Amino acid sequence: MLLDEASANIDALTDATLQKTLRTCFTGSTLLIIAHRLSTIADADLLVCMDK
């Protein structure tokens, strides 16, 4: 699954619900998440930071 700034324009409660759903429903799956919020990628197994 590819998520590009999926939580950029949602409130904190909705963001928490989204993160919980991703952890629960997609365990064992590969997710590519593009994010600015560190909390969005806090549970990631691998992080790639791009500067430009």
C-alpha positions in Angstrom: 0.0 0.0 0.0 1.2 3.5 -0.8 0.2 6.4 1.5 1.3 9.9 0.4 0.7 12.4 3.2 -2.4 10.5 4.2 -2.6 12.2 7.6 -1.5 15.7 6.5 -4.9 17.4 6.7 -6.8 15.4 9.4 -7.2 16.0 13.1 -5.3 14.2 15.8 -8.1 11.8 16.7 -8.6 10.7 13.1 -4.8 10.4 12.7 -4.7 8.1 15.8 -7.5 6.0 14.4 -5.8 5.7 11.0 -2.5 4.7 12.6 -4.2 2.1 14.8 -6.0 0.7 11.7 -2.8 0.5 9.7 -1.1 -1.4 12.6 -4.0 -3.8 13.1 -5.2 -4.5 9.6 -1.9 -4.5 7.7 0.3 -6.5 10.0 2.8 -8.4 7.8 2.2 -6.2 4.8 4.5 -3.7 3.1 3.4 -0.1 3.4 5.2 2.8 1.7 4.3 5.9 3.7 5.4 9.4 2.7 5.0 11.7 5.7 6.2 14.8 7.4 4.9 14.0 10.9 7.3 11.8 12.8 4.3 10.3 14.7 3.1 8.9 11.4 6.2 6.8 10.9 7.0 6.0 14.5 6.2 2.3 14.1 8.2 1.8 10.9 10.8 -0.9 10.6 12.8 1.0 8.1 13.0 4.8 7.5 14.4 6.6 4.5 14.9 10.3 4.8 15.1 12.4 1.7 16.5 15.9 1.8 15.7 17.2 -1.7 
